[in-house]
Amino acid sequence: MIYRKVIAASISGAIFAILFGLFVPDPTSAPANSIWQYLSSVIITIPFYLMYSFPFILIYGGMTSLLSEVISRRITKHQKAEFVVSGVLHLAFGSVFFLIFNPYAGILSLAAALLFFVTDRYLQNKRASYRLTQALMSLEIPIGVWILFMGIVYLQSLVAGN
């Protein structure tokens, strides 16, 4: 179960950073005037978002997801009820950031919690047995996404002459 959580965190962390980069390409600058400015902002911010969100998704999300699954299995007997209780607990743990930080961070953490829950349930429904090697290899996903987008940033700077 722990290995599945690491794999789910790797997949959902990479997807979260990409989606966040697409929806909030550069929160510090003015809106883009062209599609090229938008894409440039997206490409630059995805590694940044991944670098800061993935550790939280892996550590906090993995621990709270494990806790949510254990609690939901103990208090429910039916699979559908366990699904609902686990989902509610994922969202409850994701909403903790509303209290600690600000509503914007709370919305982002809820989105990450929902994405983690969906990814974990997808992996669980495959009914595969996950091993340590698979969990460790799954960590290549966020690393690969980071290297890919940083490589594009580097190539972009070479072309632009910066």
Secondary structure as the mmCIF struct_conf table of DSSP 4:
data_model
#
loop_
_struct_conf.conf_type_id
_struct_conf.id
_struct_conf.beg_label_comp_id
_struct_conf.beg_label_asym_id
_struct_conf.beg_label_seq_id
_struct_conf.end_label_comp_id
_struct_conf.end_label_asym_id
_struct_conf.end_label_seq_id
HELX_RH_AL_P HELX_RH_AL_P1 ILE A 2 PHE A 23
BEND BEND1 VAL A 24 PRO A 25
TURN_TY1_P TURN_TY1_P1 PRO A 27 THR A 28
BEND BEND2 SER A 29 SER A 29
HELX_LH_PP_P HELX_LH_PP_P1 ALA A 30 ALA A 32
BEND BEND3 ASN A 33 SER A 34
HELX_RH_AL_P HELX_RH_AL_P2 ILE A 35 PHE A 56
HELX_RH_PI_P HELX_RH_PI_P1 ILE A 57 GLY A 61
HELX_RH_AL_P HELX_RH_AL_P3 GLY A 62 ILE A 75
BEND BEND4 HIS A 78 HIS A 78
HELX_RH_AL_P HELX_RH_AL_P4 GLN A 79 GLY A 94
TURN_TY1_P TURN_TY1_P2 SER A 95 SER A 95
HELX_RH_AL_P HELX_RH_AL_P5 VAL A 96 ILE A 100
BEND BEND5 PHE A 101 PHE A 101
HELX_RH_AL_P HELX_RH_AL_P6 PRO A 103 ASN A 125
TURN_TY1_P TURN_TY1_P3 LYS A 126 ARG A 127
HELX_LH_PP_P HELX_LH_PP_P2 ALA A 128 TYR A 130
HELX_RH_AL_P HELX_RH_AL_P7 LEU A 132 SER A 138
TURN_TY1_P TURN_TY1_P4 LEU A 139 LEU A 139
HELX_RH_AL_P HELX_RH_AL_P8 GLU A 140 ALA A 160
TURN_TY1_P TURN_TY1_P5 GLY A 161 GLY A 161
#
